[in-house]
């Protein structure tokens, strides 16, 4: 068995790369969790008895903010975008569609860009916050770079139908 695995470019399960299947499961789980958050926002928005009276929401950073039901519905609708994106990524990988490669590659780029933004956006509301937030940004940049690298591997491209079958 180890000799058979030595010549493989990547370990597989049923001729499918293991990490690619893990990405599909993670995308499906993320789609479900974000979808549940969207449903919770819709339920909270439709739970208002009087849509003309706002609720006052506060925490230790905000004194009091007026929230109307439209805010819940709007944010729930916005959360449907990453839900649909992650569900499409999971389905595309599971069915080995070429467009799943494009979705995965774009997702890696977006995660990396988020890491760059996390580098300069303060992670705390302290007045003396440093200018650069390396600890918050490095994991996102690394994950984005890994995703970009991984989706450009020959085995992944071939599995998703993006590579030339003769050349790999």
QUIVENGI-V50075 format. One record per residue. N is the residue number from 1. RES is the residue in three letters. D_LAST is the distance of its C-alpha to the last C-alpha in Angstrom with 1 decimal. Layout:
((N | RES | D_LAST) (N | RES | D_LAST))
This chain:
((1 | UNK | 23.8) (2 | UNK | 23.1) (3 | UNK | 21.6) (4 | UNK | 19.1) (5 | UNK | 18.1) (6 | UNK | 18.0) (7 | UNK | 14.7) (8 | UNK | 12.9) (9 | UNK | 11.1) (10 | UNK | 13.4) (11 | UNK | 16.3) (12 | UNK | 16.0) (13 | UNK | 18.7) (14 | UNK | 18.2) (15 | UNK | 14.4) (16 | UNK | 14.5) (17 | UNK | 14.4) (18 | UNK | 18.0) (19 | UNK | 18.3) (20 | UNK | 16.8) (21 | UNK | 19.5) (22 | UNK | 22.0) (23 | UNK | 21.3) (24 | UNK | 22.0) (25 | UNK | 25.2) (26 | UNK | 26.3) (27 | UNK | 25.9) (28 | UNK | 27.8) (29 | UNK | 30.5) (30 | UNK | 30.8) (31 | UNK | 31.2) (32 | UNK | 33.9) (33 | UNK | 35.7) (34 | UNK | 35.7) (35 | UNK | 36.7) (36 | UNK | 39.6) (37 | UNK | 40.7) (38 | UNK | 40.8) (39 | UNK | 42.8) (40 | UNK | 45.2) (41 | UNK | 45.8) (42 | UNK | 46.5) (43 | UNK | 48.9) (44 | UNK | 50.6) (45 | UNK | 50.9) (46 | UNK | 52.4) (47 | UNK | 54.6) (48 | UNK | 57.0) (49 | UNK | 60.4) (50 | UNK | 61.4) (51 | UNK | 58.7) (52 | UNK | 61.2) (53 | UNK | 61.7) (54 | UNK | 59.0) (55 | UNK | 58.3) (56 | UNK | 58.8) (57 | UNK | 55.9) (58 | UNK | 56.3) (59 | UNK | 55.0) (60 | UNK | 55.8) (61 | UNK | 54.1) (62 | UNK | 55.3) (63 | UNK | 59.0) (64 | UNK | 58.7) (65 | UNK | 56.4) (66 | UNK | 57.2) (67 | UNK | 54.4) (68 | UNK | 54.8) (69 | UNK | 52.9) (70 | UNK | 50.9) (71 | UNK | 49.3) (72 | UNK | 48.0) (73 | UNK | 46.7) (74 | UNK | 45.1) (75 | UNK | 43.2) (76 | UNK | 42.2) (77 | UNK | 40.8) (78 | UNK | 38.9) (79 | UNK | 37.4) (80 | UNK | 36.1) (81 | UNK | 33.5) (82 | UNK | 31.5) (83 | UNK | 32.2) (84 | UNK | 30.5) (85 | UNK | 27.6) (86 | UNK | 26.9) (87 | UNK | 27.5) (88 | UNK | 25.0) (89 | UNK | 22.4) (90 | UNK | 23.1) (91 | UNK | 23.2) (92 | UNK | 20.0) (93 | UNK | 18.1) (94 | UNK | 20.1) (95 | UNK | 19.2) (96 | UNK | 15.5) (97 | UNK | 16.4) (98 | UNK | 14.5) (99 | UNK | 17.7) (100 | UNK | 17.7) (101 | UNK | 15.0) (102 | UNK | 17.6) (103 | UNK | 20.5) (104 | UNK | 19.0) (105 | UNK | 18.3) (106 | UNK | 21.8) (107 | UNK | 23.3) (108 | UNK | 22.2) (109 | UNK | 23.7) (110 | UNK | 26.9) (111 | UNK | 27.3) (112 | UNK | 27.0) (113 | UNK | 29.5) (114 | UNK | 31.8) (115 | UNK | 31.8) (116 | UNK | 32.9) (117 | UNK | 35.6) (118 | UNK | 36.7) (119 | UNK | 37.2) (120 | UNK | 40.1) (121 | UNK | 41.4) (122 | UNK | 44.1) (123 | UNK | 43.4) (124 | UNK | 47.1) (125 | UNK | 50.1) (126 | UNK | 52.0) (127 | UNK | 53.9) (128 | UNK | 52.8) (129 | UNK | 49.1) (130 | UNK | 47.0) (131 | UNK | 45.1) (132 | UNK | 41.7) (133 | UNK | 40.4) (134 | UNK | 37.8) (135 | UNK | 38.0) (136 | UNK | 37.3) (137 | UNK | 34.4) (138 | UNK | 32.3) (139 | UNK | 30.9) (140 | UNK | 29.8) (141 | UNK | 28.3) (142 | UNK | 26.4) (143 | UNK | 25.2) (144 | UNK | 24.1) (145 | UNK | 22.3) (146 | UNK | 20.6) (147 | UNK | 19.5) (148 | UNK | 18.1) (149 | UNK | 16.2) (150 | UNK | 15.0) (151 | UNK | 13.8) (152 | UNK | 11.8) (153 | UNK | 9.9) (154 | UNK | 6.1) (155 | UNK | 7.5) (156 | UNK | 9.9) (157 | UNK | 8.2) (158 | UNK | 6.2) (159 | UNK | 9.8) (160 | UNK | 11.6) (161 | UNK | 10.0) (162 | UNK | 9.2) (163 | UNK | 5.6) (164 | UNK | 5.3) (165 | UNK | 5.2) (166 | UNK | 5.8) (167 | UNK | 3.8) (168 | UNK | 0.0))
